[in-house]
Amino acid sequence: MSKQPSMVCTSIKSHGDVDRGPTEIYGHGELLLRIGNGGAGALGLVRALAEDYLATLPSSFSITWTCNHSRNTQLALLHDYIDIALTYERDQEQLAAKEGWSVTAGCAFHDHFVLAGPIADPAGIGHARSLSEGMQRIAEKRCLFHARADSSATMWKERALWAAAGIEPWEDDAATTWYRTSLLNPADALQGADKAGAYLLTDRSTLLRQTGMQTTRETTVFFEPGQGNDVLMNSCYALYRMNTERVKAVNEFLKYVWSERGQEVIGSFGRTSIGVPLFATLDEGFSKTKLNGGRPRDGRWIHAPKL
């Protein structure tokens, strides 16, 4: 007899409570699917995909979205709060698969981390020859850096980048004058850094969404992915539970996400309102529309030649 998901032990650690949801409900009628995700849901992409998919069905159904950061989204999947987890950490996804309670279906779309900061660039990282050199310059000049401390995928990526540069400011009491941590969500963290003139690691989609909302004005991008295997890639993978009761609905929705129609929703998301897409499709591999050197202006991302 197979184990029930709630009885399976896991090495994945939560940070804070795991929300059971739903955060939002799309459509009407019988519940078809429960989707879990953090950033893309908060930015509206899960809504766009769910509503477009529901429009293809002959009958009325509903889909829910539950908001948790990446590892808590996996735990929501484990505890049967959701049917599909859209997550961003390959090592944690592999761990869940090895433990036997999660199936990794594959990549759904691509987001990107960016090292961003004040247009004035007091650390001079715009002249750095590499990402590691840029982070070293921030530390050497003790320029303000805003970091997440919430066990999100962003936090773990940022710490890996610092470690690769030979620096661990979260372990250094003397670094507290310039290395500031918080439990803010991505949007609030970006807004706070923009107002304070701080550098930070954020994701492309959040930066562009806040650009469109005109809450970010003085932040530019210094480093972003230049190829599909770049360390700053933040690709989103789809996971589902072993023995899920909604396996047919899960498979049909994922077929839609991977279809030309689903990928068109992803690839066009944000293009009209902000001027550049928030995400990249599977065929693209990574976004060819660069943010480096541009800035927010009047709700759109303006590139250097137009400044």
Contacts in CASP RR format, 6 or more apart in sequence:
PFRMAT RR
TARGET T0000
AUTHOR 0000-0000-0000
METHOD contacts of the structure
MODEL  1
MSKQPSMVCTSIKSHGDVDRGPTEIYGHGELLLRIGNGGAGALGLVRALA
EDYLATLPSSFSITWTCNHSRNTQLALLHDYIDIALTYERDQEQLAAKEG
WSVTAGCAFHDHFVLAGPIADPAGIGHARSLSEGMQRIAEKRCLFHARAD
SSATMWKERALWAAAGIEPWEDDAATTWYRTSLLNPADALQGADKAGAYL
LTDRSTLLRQTGMQTTRETTVFFEPGQGNDVLMNSCYALYRMNTERVKAV
NEFLKYVWSERGQEVIGSFGRTSIGVPLFATLDEGFSKTKLNGGRPRDGR
WIHAPKL
2 242 0 8 1.000
2 243 0 8 1.000
3 101 0 8 1.000
5 77 0 8 1.000
5 78 0 8 1.000
5 79 0 8 1.000
5 80 0 8 1.000
5 101 0 8 1.000
5 241 0 8 1.000
5 242 0 8 1.000
5 243 0 8 1.000
6 78 0 8 1.000
6 79 0 8 1.000
6 80 0 8 1.000
8 78 0 8 1.000
8 99 0 8 1.000
8 100 0 8 1.000
8 101 0 8 1.000
9 99 0 8 1.000
10 75 0 8 1.000
10 78 0 8 1.000
10 95 0 8 1.000
10 96 0 8 1.000
10 99 0 8 1.000
10 101 0 8 1.000
11 95 0 8 1.000
11 99 0 8 1.000
12 71 0 8 1.000
12 74 0 8 1.000
12 75 0 8 1.000
12 78 0 8 1.000
12 92 0 8 1.000
12 95 0 8 1.000
12 96 0 8 1.000
13 71 0 8 1.000
13 151 0 8 1.000
14 71 0 8 1.000
14 72 0 8 1.000
14 75 0 8 1.000
14 151 0 8 1.000
15 69 0 8 1.000
15 71 0 8 1.000
15 72 0 8 1.000
15 150 0 8 1.000
15 151 0 8 1.000
15 152 0 8 1.000
16 72 0 8 1.000
18 68 0 8 1.000
18 72 0 8 1.000
18 75 0 8 1.000
18 76 0 8 1.000
18 79 0 8 1.000
18 81 0 8 1.000
19 66 0 8 1.000
19 67 0 8 1.000
19 68 0 8 1.000
19 72 0 8 1.000
19 76 0 8 1.000
19 81 0 8 1.000
20 66 0 8 1.000
20 76 0 8 1.000
20 79 0 8 1.000
20 81 0 8 1.000
21 64 0 8 1.000
21 66 0 8 1.000
21 67 0 8 1.000
21 81 0 8 1.000
22 34 0 8 1.000
22 64 0 8 1.000
22 65 0 8 1.000
22 66 0 8 1.000
23 64 0 8 1.000
23 65 0 8 1.000
23 66 0 8 1.000
23 67 0 8 1.000
24 47 0 8 1.000
24 64 0 8 1.000
24 65 0 8 1.000
25 62 0 8 1.000
25 63 0 8 1.000
25 64 0 8 1.000
25 65 0 8 1.000
26 47 0 8 1.000
26 50 0 8 1.000
26 51 0 8 1.000
26 54 0 8 1.000
26 62 0 8 1.000
26 63 0 8 1.000
26 64 0 8 1.000
26 65 0 8 1.000
27 50 0 8 1.000
27 51 0 8 1.000
27 54 0 8 1.000
27 60 0 8 1.000
27 61 0 8 1.000
27 62 0 8 1.000
27 63 0 8 1.000
28 60 0 8 1.000
28 61 0 8 1.000
28 62 0 8 1.000
29 60 0 8 1.000
29 61 0 8 1.000
29 62 0 8 1.000
30 60 0 8 1.000
30 61 0 8 1.000
30 62 0 8 1.000
31 61 0 8 1.000
31 62 0 8 1.000
31 63 0 8 1.000
31 64 0 8 1.000
32 54 0 8 1.000
32 61 0 8 1.000
32 62 0 8 1.000
32 63 0 8 1.000
32 246 0 8 1.000
32 249 0 8 1.000
32 253 0 8 1.000
33 50 0 8 1.000
33 63 0 8 1.000
33 64 0 8 1.000
33 83 0 8 1.000
33 84 0 8 1.000
33 246 0 8 1.000
33 249 0 8 1.000
33 250 0 8 1.000
33 253 0 8 1.000
34 63 0 8 1.000
34 64 0 8 1.000
34 66 0 8 1.000
34 81 0 8 1.000
34 82 0 8 1.000
34 83 0 8 1.000
34 84 0 8 1.000
35 46 0 8 1.000
35 50 0 8 1.000
35 63 0 8 1.000
35 64 0 8 1.000
35 65 0 8 1.000
35 66 0 8 1.000
35 82 0 8 1.000
35 83 0 8 1.000
35 84 0 8 1.000
35 86 0 8 1.000
36 46 0 8 1.000
36 65 0 8 1.000
36 66 0 8 1.000
36 67 0 8 1.000
36 68 0 8 1.000
36 73 0 8 1.000
36 76 0 8 1.000
36 77 0 8 1.000
36 82 0 8 1.000
36 84 0 8 1.000
36 85 0 8 1.000
36 86 0 8 1.000
37 46 0 8 1.000
37 65 0 8 1.000
37 67 0 8 1.000
37 68 0 8 1.000
37 73 0 8 1.000
37 85 0 8 1.000
37 86 0 8 1.000
37 87 0 8 1.000
37 236 0 8 1.000
38 67 0 8 1.000
38 68 0 8 1.000
38 69 0 8 1.000
38 70 0 8 1.000
38 73 0 8 1.000
38 86 0 8 1.000
39 67 0 8 1.000
39 186 0 8 1.000
39 203 0 8 1.000
39 205 0 8 1.000
39 206 0 8 1.000
40 46 0 8 1.000
40 86 0 8 1.000
40 109 0 8 1.000
40 111 0 8 1.000
40 205 0 8 1.000
40 236 0 8 1.000
40 279 0 8 1.000
41 47 0 8 1.000
41 65 0 8 1.000
41 67 0 8 1.000
42 67 0 8 1.000
42 185 0 8 1.000
42 186 0 8 1.000
42 187 0 8 1.000
43 205 0 8 1.000
43 206 0 8 1.000
43 209 0 8 1.000
43 278 0 8 1.000
44 269 0 8 1.000
45 109 0 8 1.000
45 205 0 8 1.000
45 265 0 8 1.000
45 266 0 8 1.000
45 269 0 8 1.000
45 278 0 8 1.000
45 279 0 8 1.000
46 65 0 8 1.000
46 86 0 8 1.000
47 65 0 8 1.000
48 265 0 8 1.000
48 269 0 8 1.000
49 256 0 8 1.000
49 257 0 8 1.000
49 262 0 8 1.000
49 265 0 8 1.000
49 266 0 8 1.000
50 63 0 8 1.000
50 65 0 8 1.000
52 261 0 8 1.000
52 262 0 8 1.000
52 265 0 8 1.000
53 63 0 8 1.000
53 253 0 8 1.000
53 256 0 8 1.000
53 262 0 8 1.000
54 60 0 8 1.000
54 61 0 8 1.000
54 62 0 8 1.000
54 63 0 8 1.000
56 256 0 8 1.000
56 261 0 8 1.000
63 253 0 8 1.000
66 73 0 8 1.000
66 76 0 8 1.000
66 81 0 8 1.000
66 82 0 8 1.000
68 75 0 8 1.000
68 76 0 8 1.000
69 150 0 8 1.000
69 151 0 8 1.000
69 152 0 8 1.000
69 153 0 8 1.000
70 87 0 8 1.000
70 88 0 8 1.000
70 89 0 8 1.000
70 92 0 8 1.000
70 152 0 8 1.000
70 153 0 8 1.000
71 87 0 8 1.000
71 89 0 8 1.000
71 92 0 8 1.000
71 151 0 8 1.000
71 152 0 8 1.000
71 153 0 8 1.000
73 82 0 8 1.000
73 85 0 8 1.000
73 86 0 8 1.000
73 87 0 8 1.000
74 85 0 8 1.000
74 87 0 8 1.000
74 92 0 8 1.000
74 93 0 8 1.000
74 96 0 8 1.000
74 102 0 8 1.000
74 239 0 8 1.000
76 82 0 8 1.000
76 85 0 8 1.000
77 83 0 8 1.000
77 84 0 8 1.000
77 85 0 8 1.000
77 96 0 8 1.000
77 102 0 8 1.000
77 239 0 8 1.000
77 240 0 8 1.000
77 241 0 8 1.000
78 96 0 8 1.000
78 101 0 8 1.000
78 102 0 8 1.000
78 241 0 8 1.000
80 241 0 8 1.000
83 240 0 8 1.000
83 241 0 8 1.000
83 244 0 8 1.000
83 246 0 8 1.000
83 249 0 8 1.000
83 250 0 8 1.000
84 238 0 8 1.000
84 239 0 8 1.000
84 240 0 8 1.000
84 250 0 8 1.000
84 253 0 8 1.000
84 254 0 8 1.000
85 102 0 8 1.000
85 238 0 8 1.000
85 239 0 8 1.000
85 240 0 8 1.000
86 108 0 8 1.000
86 236 0 8 1.000
86 237 0 8 1.000
86 238 0 8 1.000
86 239 0 8 1.000
87 93 0 8 1.000
87 153 0 8 1.000
87 236 0 8 1.000
87 237 0 8 1.000
87 239 0 8 1.000
88 111 0 8 1.000
88 153 0 8 1.000
88 234 0 8 1.000
88 235 0 8 1.000
88 236 0 8 1.000
88 237 0 8 1.000
89 153 0 8 1.000
89 156 0 8 1.000
90 237 0 8 1.000
93 102 0 8 1.000
93 104 0 8 1.000
93 237 0 8 1.000
93 239 0 8 1.000
94 104 0 8 1.000
96 102 0 8 1.000
96 104 0 8 1.000
96 239 0 8 1.000
97 103 0 8 1.000
97 104 0 8 1.000
100 242 0 8 1.000
101 241 0 8 1.000
101 242 0 8 1.000
102 239 0 8 1.000
102 240 0 8 1.000
102 241 0 8 1.000
102 242 0 8 1.000
103 239 0 8 1.000
103 240 0 8 1.000
103 241 0 8 1.000
103 242 0 8 1.000
104 237 0 8 1.000
104 238 0 8 1.000
104 239 0 8 1.000
105 237 0 8 1.000
105 238 0 8 1.000
105 239 0 8 1.000
105 240 0 8 1.000
105 254 0 8 1.000
106 237 0 8 1.000
106 238 0 8 1.000
107 235 0 8 1.000
107 236 0 8 1.000
107 237 0 8 1.000
107 238 0 8 1.000
107 282 0 8 1.000
108 236 0 8 1.000
108 237 0 8 1.000
108 238 0 8 1.000
108 254 0 8 1.000
108 257 0 8 1.000
108 258 0 8 1.000
108 266 0 8 1.000
108 282 0 8 1.000
109 235 0 8 1.000
109 236 0 8 1.000
109 257 0 8 1.000
109 263 0 8 1.000
109 266 0 8 1.000
109 267 0 8 1.000
109 279 0 8 1.000
109 280 0 8 1.000
109 281 0 8 1.000
109 282 0 8 1.000
110 228 0 8 1.000
110 233 0 8 1.000
110 234 0 8 1.000
110 235 0 8 1.000
110 236 0 8 1.000
110 279 0 8 1.000
110 280 0 8 1.000
110 281 0 8 1.000
110 282 0 8 1.000
110 284 0 8 1.000
110 285 0 8 1.000
110 286 0 8 1.000
110 287 0 8 1.000
111 203 0 8 1.000
111 204 0 8 1.000
111 205 0 8 1.000
111 234 0 8 1.000
111 235 0 8 1.000
111 236 0 8 1.000
111 278 0 8 1.000
111 279 0 8 1.000
111 280 0 8 1.000
112 203 0 8 1.000
112 204 0 8 1.000
112 224 0 8 1.000
112 225 0 8 1.000
112 230 0 8 1.000
112 232 0 8 1.000
112 233 0 8 1.000
112 234 0 8 1.000
112 280 0 8 1.000
112 286 0 8 1.000
112 287 0 8 1.000
113 154 0 8 1.000
113 157 0 8 1.000
113 201 0 8 1.000
113 202 0 8 1.000
113 203 0 8 1.000
113 204 0 8 1.000
113 224 0 8 1.000
113 225 0 8 1.000
113 232 0 8 1.000
113 233 0 8 1.000
113 234 0 8 1.000
114 201 0 8 1.000
114 202 0 8 1.000
114 203 0 8 1.000
114 204 0 8 1.000
114 207 0 8 1.000
114 221 0 8 1.000
114 222 0 8 1.000
114 223 0 8 1.000
114 224 0 8 1.000
114 232 0 8 1.000
114 291 0 8 1.000
115 125 0 8 1.000
115 131 0 8 1.000
115 134 0 8 1.000
115 135 0 8 1.000
115 161 0 8 1.000
115 199 0 8 1.000
115 200 0 8 1.000
115 201 0 8 1.000
115 221 0 8 1.000
115 222 0 8 1.000
115 223 0 8 1.000
115 224 0 8 1.000
115 232 0 8 1.000
116 190 0 8 1.000
116 193 0 8 1.000
116 199 0 8 1.000
116 200 0 8 1.000
116 201 0 8 1.000
116 202 0 8 1.000
116 207 0 8 1.000
116 219 0 8 1.000
116 220 0 8 1.000
116 221 0 8 1.000
116 222 0 8 1.000
117 193 0 8 1.000
117 197 0 8 1.000
117 198 0 8 1.000
117 199 0 8 1.000
117 200 0 8 1.000
117 219 0 8 1.000
117 220 0 8 1.000
117 221 0 8 1.000
117 222 0 8 1.000
118 197 0 8 1.000
118 198 0 8 1.000
118 199 0 8 1.000
118 218 0 8 1.000
118 219 0 8 1.000
118 220 0 8 1.000
119 218 0 8 1.000
119 219 0 8 1.000
119 220 0 8 1.000
119 295 0 8 1.000
120 197 0 8 1.000
120 218 0 8 1.000
121 220 0 8 1.000
121 222 0 8 1.000
122 141 0 8 1.000
122 143 0 8 1.000
123 134 0 8 1.000
123 137 0 8 1.000
123 138 0 8 1.000
123 140 0 8 1.000
123 141 0 8 1.000
123 143 0 8 1.000
123 199 0 8 1.000
124 134 0 8 1.000
124 137 0 8 1.000
124 141 0 8 1.000
125 133 0 8 1.000
125 134 0 8 1.000
125 135 0 8 1.000
125 137 0 8 1.000
125 138 0 8 1.000
125 199 0 8 1.000
125 222 0 8 1.000
125 223 0 8 1.000
126 134 0 8 1.000
126 222 0 8 1.000
128 134 0 8 1.000
128 136 0 8 1.000
128 137 0 8 1.000
128 222 0 8 1.000
131 161 0 8 1.000
131 165 0 8 1.000
131 223 0 8 1.000
131 231 0 8 1.000
131 232 0 8 1.000
132 161 0 8 1.000
132 164 0 8 1.000
132 165 0 8 1.000
132 166 0 8 1.000
133 165 0 8 1.000
134 165 0 8 1.000
134 222 0 8 1.000
134 223 0 8 1.000
135 161 0 8 1.000
135 162 0 8 1.000
135 165 0 8 1.000
135 167 0 8 1.000
136 165 0 8 1.000
136 166 0 8 1.000
136 167 0 8 1.000
137 143 0 8 1.000
138 145 0 8 1.000
138 178 0 8 1.000
138 199 0 8 1.000
139 165 0 8 1.000
139 167 0 8 1.000
139 169 0 8 1.000
139 175 0 8 1.000
139 178 0 8 1.000
142 177 0 8 1.000
142 178 0 8 1.000
143 178 0 8 1.000
143 198 0 8 1.000
143 199 0 8 1.000
144 178 0 8 1.000
144 180 0 8 1.000
144 196 0 8 1.000
144 197 0 8 1.000
144 198 0 8 1.000
144 199 0 8 1.000
145 169 0 8 1.000
145 178 0 8 1.000
145 179 0 8 1.000
145 180 0 8 1.000
145 198 0 8 1.000
145 199 0 8 1.000
145 200 0 8 1.000
146 180 0 8 1.000
146 181 0 8 1.000
146 182 0 8 1.000
146 189 0 8 1.000
146 192 0 8 1.000
146 193 0 8 1.000
146 196 0 8 1.000
146 198 0 8 1.000
146 199 0 8 1.000
146 200 0 8 1.000
147 155 0 8 1.000
147 158 0 8 1.000
147 169 0 8 1.000
147 170 0 8 1.000
147 179 0 8 1.000
147 180 0 8 1.000
147 181 0 8 1.000
147 182 0 8 1.000
147 200 0 8 1.000
147 201 0 8 1.000
148 154 0 8 1.000
148 155 0 8 1.000
148 158 0 8 1.000
148 181 0 8 1.000
148 182 0 8 1.000
148 183 0 8 1.000
148 184 0 8 1.000
148 186 0 8 1.000
148 189 0 8 1.000
149 155 0 8 1.000
149 170 0 8 1.000
149 181 0 8 1.000
149 182 0 8 1.000
149 183 0 8 1.000
150 183 0 8 1.000
150 184 0 8 1.000
152 186 0 8 1.000
153 234 0 8 1.000
154 186 0 8 1.000
154 201 0 8 1.000
154 202 0 8 1.000
154 203 0 8 1.000
157 201 0 8 1.000
157 234 0 8 1.000
158 201 0 8 1.000
159 168 0 8 1.000
159 170 0 8 1.000
161 201 0 8 1.000
161 231 0 8 1.000
162 168 0 8 1.000
162 169 0 8 1.000
162 170 0 8 1.000
164 231 0 8 1.000
169 175 0 8 1.000
169 178 0 8 1.000
169 179 0 8 1.000
170 179 0 8 1.000
170 181 0 8 1.000
172 179 0 8 1.000
180 198 0 8 1.000
182 189 0 8 1.000
184 192 0 8 1.000
186 202 0 8 1.000
186 203 0 8 1.000
186 206 0 8 1.000
187 206 0 8 1.000
187 209 0 8 1.000
187 210 0 8 1.000
187 215 0 8 1.000
189 200 0 8 1.000
189 202 0 8 1.000
190 200 0 8 1.000
190 202 0 8 1.000
190 206 0 8 1.000
190 207 0 8 1.000
190 210 0 8 1.000
190 215 0 8 1.000
190 216 0 8 1.000
190 219 0 8 1.000
191 210 0 8 1.000
191 215 0 8 1.000
191 216 0 8 1.000
192 198 0 8 1.000
193 199 0 8 1.000
193 200 0 8 1.000
193 202 0 8 1.000
193 219 0 8 1.000
194 210 0 8 1.000
194 215 0 8 1.000
194 216 0 8 1.000
194 217 0 8 1.000
194 218 0 8 1.000
194 219 0 8 1.000
197 218 0 8 1.000
197 219 0 8 1.000
203 234 0 8 1.000
204 224 0 8 1.000
204 234 0 8 1.000
204 278 0 8 1.000
204 279 0 8 1.000
204 287 0 8 1.000
204 291 0 8 1.000
205 278 0 8 1.000
205 279 0 8 1.000
207 216 0 8 1.000
207 219 0 8 1.000
207 221 0 8 1.000
207 291 0 8 1.000
208 270 0 8 1.000
208 274 0 8 1.000
208 276 0 8 1.000
208 278 0 8 1.000
208 291 0 8 1.000
208 301 0 8 1.000
209 274 0 8 1.000
209 278 0 8 1.000
210 216 0 8 1.000
210 296 0 8 1.000
211 274 0 8 1.000
211 296 0 8 1.000
211 299 0 8 1.000
211 300 0 8 1.000
211 301 0 8 1.000
212 273 0 8 1.000
212 274 0 8 1.000
212 296 0 8 1.000
212 299 0 8 1.000
212 300 0 8 1.000
213 299 0 8 1.000
214 296 0 8 1.000
214 298 0 8 1.000
214 299 0 8 1.000
216 296 0 8 1.000
217 295 0 8 1.000
217 296 0 8 1.000
218 295 0 8 1.000
219 295 0 8 1.000
219 296 0 8 1.000
220 292 0 8 1.000
220 293 0 8 1.000
220 294 0 8 1.000
220 295 0 8 1.000
221 291 0 8 1.000
221 292 0 8 1.000
221 293 0 8 1.000
221 294 0 8 1.000
222 292 0 8 1.000
222 293 0 8 1.000
223 232 0 8 1.000
223 292 0 8 1.000
224 232 0 8 1.000
224 290 0 8 1.000
224 291 0 8 1.000
224 292 0 8 1.000
225 232 0 8 1.000
225 233 0 8 1.000
225 286 0 8 1.000
225 287 0 8 1.000
226 286 0 8 1.000
227 286 0 8 1.000
228 285 0 8 1.000
228 286 0 8 1.000
230 286 0 8 1.000
233 286 0 8 1.000
238 254 0 8 1.000
238 257 0 8 1.000
240 247 0 8 1.000
240 250 0 8 1.000
244 250 0 8 1.000
256 262 0 8 1.000
257 263 0 8 1.000
257 266 0 8 1.000
258 282 0 8 1.000
263 281 0 8 1.000
263 282 0 8 1.000
263 283 0 8 1.000
264 281 0 8 1.000
266 279 0 8 1.000
266 280 0 8 1.000
266 281 0 8 1.000
267 277 0 8 1.000
267 279 0 8 1.000
267 280 0 8 1.000
267 281 0 8 1.000
267 284 0 8 1.000
268 277 0 8 1.000
269 277 0 8 1.000
269 278 0 8 1.000
269 279 0 8 1.000
270 276 0 8 1.000
270 277 0 8 1.000
270 278 0 8 1.000
271 277 0 8 1.000
274 299 0 8 1.000
274 300 0 8 1.000
274 301 0 8 1.000
275 300 0 8 1.000
275 301 0 8 1.000
276 287 0 8 1.000
276 289 0 8 1.000
276 291 0 8 1.000
276 301 0 8 1.000
277 287 0 8 1.000
277 289 0 8 1.000
279 287 0 8 1.000
280 286 0 8 1.000
280 287 0 8 1.000
280 288 0 8 1.000
290 303 0 8 1.000
291 301 0 8 1.000
293 303 0 8 1.000
293 304 0 8 1.000
294 301 0 8 1.000
294 302 0 8 1.000
294 303 0 8 1.000
294 304 0 8 1.000
294 307 0 8 1.000
295 301 0 8 1.000
295 302 0 8 1.000
295 307 0 8 1.000
296 302 0 8 1.000
END
